[in-house]
């Protein structure tokens, strides 16, 4: 039986803290909570299981998420979450891009890390994106040609969306569509905001390969709209092994899972 560390919060306090954290972030991680509370990971896991039974949170792989399927924090909030993991994922995905590739890249926190890593590689590539952040990162490399989609600007997402955006995307062909997602279930990647799902869907329709960049905090998190079936994803780049049920579904879909290397 785990002992309570001197000065560690009691169960009721931990539950309140978990719910307070989820009020601003869509996911929380067991390891981070355990370190913050000064208790064991098993203690936090039991806290989350109890809150899940009460319907207050949704259990995910390695943590918990908000219950609301339509909730999506702004990009500025998401950029502060799982920063190291997303940087590793972005770098691993960028290393898979070949010279001369034509890519489509959607707006998001993990795809911004990918753009930064791809620019640092300095290889010749063409990238069509609806992300203002990714466009700025990629423009730092003289080797990368950047095509920025037109559309209505979202200050919260630092991207462009709408019918003009989707129509522009459908004018081009690409070798690879690189997308992020707010959740990943056995049905496929999903989003809380429909306009983001529509852009991702348009990009996937214009490339023979679809690569999803998603950290393990997204595993098991179902949100409002499913972007596509898993079978439309040729690749998943993440930093931890998916849980058994999701791994089996990815295997049946033929999606290749690449784990970002752990820093030595």
C-alpha positions as CSV (number, residue, x, y, z in Angstrom):
1,X,0.0,0.0,0.0
2,X,1.4,3.4,-1.0
3,X,2.1,5.7,1.9
4,X,1.1,9.3,1.8
5,X,4.2,11.5,1.6
6,X,4.6,14.1,4.4
7,X,2.9,17.3,3.2
8,X,1.3,15.6,0.2
9,X,-2.4,16.6,-0.5
10,X,-5.2,14.3,0.7
11,X,-7.4,12.5,-1.9
12,X,-10.1,15.2,-2.0
13,X,-7.5,17.9,-2.6
14,X,-5.9,15.8,-5.3
15,X,-9.2,15.3,-7.0
16,X,-9.9,19.1,-6.9
17,X,-6.4,19.8,-8.3
18,X,-6.9,17.3,-11.2
19,X,-10.2,18.9,-12.1
20,X,-8.7,22.4,-11.8
21,X,-5.8,21.4,-14.2
22,X,-8.3,20.0,-16.7
23,X,-10.2,23.3,-16.7
24,X,-7.3,24.9,-18.5
25,X,-5.5,21.9,-20.2
26,X,-7.4,19.2,-22.2
27,X,-5.2,16.4,-20.8
28,X,-3.1,15.7,-17.7
29,X,-0.5,13.1,-17.2
30,X,-0.1,10.7,-14.3
31,X,3.6,11.1,-14.1
32,X,3.4,14.9,-13.9
33,X,0.6,14.8,-11.3
34,X,2.4,12.3,-9.2
35,X,5.5,14.4,-9.2
36,X,3.5,17.6,-8.4
37,X,1.6,15.9,-5.5
38,X,4.5,14.0,-4.1
39,X,2.7,10.7,-4.3
40,X,3.1,7.5,-6.3
41,X,1.9,7.1,-9.9
42,X,-0.4,4.3,-8.6
43,X,-2.1,6.7,-6.2
44,X,-2.8,9.1,-9.0
45,X,-4.0,6.3,-11.2
46,X,-6.6,5.3,-8.6
47,X,-7.6,9.0,-8.3
48,X,-8.3,9.1,-12.0
49,X,-10.1,5.8,-12.0
50,X,-12.4,7.1,-9.3
51,X,-13.1,10.4,-11.1
52,X,-13.7,8.4,-14.3
53,X,-16.4,6.3,-12.5
54,X,-18.0,9.5,-11.3
55,X,-18.1,10.8,-14.9
56,X,-15.9,13.8,-14.1
57,X,-13.0,12.8,-16.4
58,X,-12.2,10.5,-19.2
59,X,-9.3,8.1,-18.7
60,X,-6.6,8.2,-21.4
61,X,-3.3,6.3,-21.9
62,X,-1.1,7.7,-19.2
63,X,-3.5,10.2,-17.8
64,X,-6.9,11.8,-18.0
65,X,-8.7,14.2,-20.3
66,X,-11.8,16.4,-20.2
67,X,-15.1,14.8,-20.8
68,X,-16.5,17.5,-23.1
69,X,-16.1,16.3,-26.7
70,X,-16.3,19.8,-28.1
71,X,-13.6,21.4,-25.9
72,X,-10.4,22.6,-27.5
73,X,-8.0,25.0,-25.7
74,X,-6.4,27.7,-27.8
75,X,-3.1,27.1,-29.5
76,X,-1.3,29.3,-27.0
77,X,-2.4,26.9,-24.2
78,X,-1.6,23.7,-26.2
79,X,1.9,25.0,-26.9
80,X,2.7,24.7,-23.2
81,X,1.7,21.0,-23.0
82,X,4.0,18.0,-23.6
83,X,6.6,20.3,-25.1
84,X,9.5,17.9,-25.0
85,X,7.4,15.0,-26.4
86,X,6.0,17.1,-29.2
87,X,9.5,18.4,-30.1
88,X,10.7,14.8,-30.3
89,X,7.8,13.8,-32.5
90,X,8.3,16.8,-34.8
91,X,12.0,16.0,-35.2
92,X,11.4,12.3,-35.9
93,X,8.7,13.1,-38.5
94,X,10.9,15.7,-40.2
95,X,13.7,13.1,-40.5
96,X,11.4,11.0,-42.6
97,X,11.0,13.7,-45.3
98,X,13.0,13.3,-48.5
99,X,14.5,16.0,-50.6
100,X,12.0,17.3,-53.2
101,X,8.9,16.1,-51.3
102,X,5.7,18.1,-51.6
103,X,3.9,18.3,-48.3
104,X,0.6,19.5,-46.9
105,X,0.8,20.6,-43.3
106,X,-2.1,21.6,-41.1
107,X,-2.2,24.1,-38.2
108,X,-1.4,22.8,-34.7
109,X,1.2,22.7,-31.9
110,X,2.9,19.5,-32.9
111,X,2.9,20.3,-36.6
112,X,4.6,23.6,-35.6
113,X,7.4,21.6,-34.0
114,X,7.6,19.5,-37.3
115,X,7.9,22.7,-39.3
116,X,10.7,24.0,-37.1
117,X,12.6,20.7,-37.4
118,X,12.1,20.5,-41.2
119,X,13.5,24.0,-41.7
120,X,16.5,23.1,-39.6
121,X,17.3,20.2,-41.9
122,X,17.7,22.6,-44.8
123,X,16.5,20.1,-47.5
124,X,14.6,21.2,-50.6
125,X,10.9,20.7,-50.1
126,X,7.6,22.4,-51.0
127,X,5.0,22.8,-48.1
128,X,1.5,24.0,-48.5
129,X,0.0,25.0,-45.1
130,X,-2.8,26.8,-43.4
131,X,-0.7,27.5,-40.4
132,X,0.8,31.0,-39.9
133,X,3.2,29.6,-37.4
134,X,4.4,26.8,-39.6
135,X,4.8,29.2,-42.6
136,X,7.0,31.5,-40.6
137,X,9.1,28.6,-39.3
138,X,9.6,27.1,-42.8
139,X,10.3,30.5,-44.4
140,X,13.5,30.6,-42.3
141,X,14.9,28.0,-44.6
142,X,15.8,29.2,-48.1
143,X,15.5,25.6,-49.3
144,X,11.8,25.3,-48.5
145,X,9.1,26.7,-50.8
146,X,6.1,27.7,-48.7
147,X,2.6,28.1,-50.1
148,X,0.2,29.7,-47.5
149,X,-3.5,29.0,-47.9
150,X,-6.0,31.8,-48.2
151,X,-8.9,32.0,-45.9
152,X,-10.3,33.5,-42.7
153,X,-7.6,34.1,-40.1
154,X,-8.2,32.5,-36.6
155,X,-6.1,34.4,-34.1
156,X,-6.7,31.7,-31.5
157,X,-5.3,29.0,-33.8
158,X,-2.9,31.2,-35.8
159,X,-4.1,29.6,-38.9
160,X,-6.6,30.1,-41.8
161,X,-9.8,28.2,-42.4
162,X,-13.0,28.2,-44.5
163,X,-14.2,27.4,-48.0
164,X,-11.4,29.4,-49.6
165,X,-8.8,27.4,-47.7
166,X,-10.3,24.0,-48.7
167,X,-10.8,25.1,-52.3
168,X,-7.1,26.2,-52.5
169,X,-5.9,22.9,-51.0
170,X,-7.9,20.9,-53.6
171,X,-6.0,22.6,-56.4
172,X,-2.8,20.9,-55.6
173,X,-1.3,17.4,-55.3
174,X,1.2,16.3,-52.7
175,X,3.4,13.4,-51.8
176,X,2.4,13.5,-48.1
177,X,-0.2,15.1,-45.9
178,X,1.1,15.8,-42.3
179,X,-1.6,16.5,-39.8
180,X,-2.1,16.7,-36.0
181,X,-5.2,15.8,-34.1
182,X,-6.7,16.5,-30.7
183,X,-7.5,12.8,-30.1
184,X,-6.9,9.3,-31.5
185,X,-9.2,6.4,-31.0
186,X,-9.6,3.0,-32.7
187,X,-12.0,4.8,-35.1
188,X,-9.4,7.3,-36.2
189,X,-8.1,10.8,-35.4
190,X,-10.6,13.3,-34.2
191,X,-11.1,17.0,-33.6
192,X,-13.2,19.2,-31.3
193,X,-13.5,21.9,-34.0
194,X,-15.1,21.0,-37.3
195,X,-13.3,23.5,-39.5
196,X,-10.0,22.0,-38.4
197,X,-11.3,18.5,-39.3
198,X,-12.4,19.7,-42.7
199,X,-8.9,21.1,-43.6
200,X,-7.2,17.9,-42.5
201,X,-9.7,15.9,-44.6
202,X,-9.0,18.0,-47.6
203,X,-5.2,17.6,-47.2
204,X,-5.5,13.9,-46.8
205,X,-7.5,13.6,-50.0
206,X,-4.7,15.2,-52.0
207,X,-1.8,12.9,-51.0
208,X,-1.2,9.2,-51.3
209,X,0.3,9.2,-47.8
210,X,-1.1,10.5,-44.6
211,X,1.0,11.0,-41.5
212,X,-0.4,11.8,-38.1
213,X,1.7,13.4,-35.4
214,X,0.2,12.7,-32.0
215,X,1.6,12.4,-28.5
216,X,0.4,9.7,-26.2
217,X,-1.8,12.1,-24.3
218,X,-4.1,11.9,-27.3
219,X,-4.6,8.1,-27.1
220,X,-8.1,7.1,-26.4
221,X,-9.4,10.6,-26.4
222,X,-12.6,10.8,-28.5
223,X,-13.8,14.2,-29.6
224,X,-16.6,15.7,-31.6
225,X,-15.7,14.9,-35.2
226,X,-13.7,11.9,-36.6
227,X,-11.4,13.2,-39.3
228,X,-10.9,9.9,-41.1
229,X,-10.7,6.1,-40.6
230,X,-7.3,4.8,-39.4
231,X,-6.9,3.1,-42.8
232,X,-6.4,6.6,-44.4
233,X,-3.2,7.1,-42.2
234,X,-0.1,5.4,-43.6
235,X,2.0,6.6,-40.7
236,X,1.7,7.6,-37.0
237,X,4.6,9.3,-35.3
238,X,4.4,9.4,-31.5
239,X,6.6,9.1,-28.5
240,X,5.2,6.1,-26.7
241,X,3.6,2.7,-27.6
242,X,-0.1,2.9,-28.1
243,X,-2.3,0.8,-25.7
244,X,-3.1,-2.7,-26.9
245,X,-6.5,-2.1,-28.4
246,X,-5.4,1.0,-30.3
247,X,-2.2,-0.8,-31.4
248,X,-4.2,-3.7,-32.7
249,X,-6.5,-1.3,-34.6
250,X,-3.5,0.5,-36.2
251,X,-2.1,-2.9,-37.2
252,X,-5.4,-3.9,-38.9
253,X,-5.4,-0.6,-40.7
254,X,-1.9,-1.0,-41.9
255,X,-0.7,2.2,-40.2
256,X,3.0,2.2,-39.5
257,X,3.9,3.4,-36.0
258,X,7.2,5.3,-35.6
259,X,8.4,6.0,-32.1
260,X,10.4,9.2,-31.7
261,X,13.8,8.4,-30.1
262,X,14.3,9.1,-26.4
263,X,17.1,11.7,-25.8
264,X,20.2,10.0,-24.5
